[in-house]
Amino acid sequence: MPQPRLLVATTNRGKLREIFDILENLPVTLLTLADYPDLPEPEETGTTFAQNARIKAQAYAAATGELTVSEDSGLEIDALDGEPGVQSARFNGESYPEKFAVIERMLAGRGTDSSAARFIAALALVTPARVMWETTGIVEGRLRLPARGTGGFGYDPIFFSPPYGRVLAEVSPEEKTAVSHRGQAFRQLHNYLQQAFELTPHAQLPSNG
């Protein structure tokens, strides 16, 4: 059987690093949108993460003819009735510090400075002909303001992880992937690809440490 090809349909470098770290030991040719620089970006018209993941995967699979995985993810804050939700990337403010400031003001308007919150990542694996497989990863935590830490990306500086007692921007990439919504979802994808295509993972090299 020829080695499968998989288009990972995101341009977010932080996400790509996390995804490639999980999938790199599979005998799969991993492609990115950099391999197809002229593709238009599909409009995310869904009202759920799963719908948007499916919309993006179907659009890119149809345009390229490749087996495609797309992810849609974001932050839900209980005290803000689930906002920013599917609008997380497009939420108020161009930069994430601006988004954090808006969230802080919104929470203050509701008489609080913290809230239960969760990250959600929905995946869709699609061929040009059909939706092949879908899953969702969820990690529960709390909102912690002001922002802190220098690692991660997106909302990591304000998402407090109870297992670590720190926000995700304060933990190592390996620690984050071990508990994160995206880590959960792509580990499930790893297992699905391994079984569906009868793949044998490459042996992991021993650590020099």
Buried (B, 14 or more C-beta within 10 A) or exposed (E): EEEBBBBBBBEBEBBBEBBEBBBEBBBBEBBBBEEBEEBEEBEBEBEBBBBBBBBBBBBBBBBBEBBBBBBBBBBBBEBBEBBBBBEBBEBBEEEBEEBBBBBBEBBEEEEEEBBEBBBBBBBBBBBBEEBBBBBBBBBEBBBBBEBBBEBBBBBBBBBBBEEBEBBBBBBEBEBBBBBBBBBBBBBBBBEBBBEEBEBEEEEEEEEEE
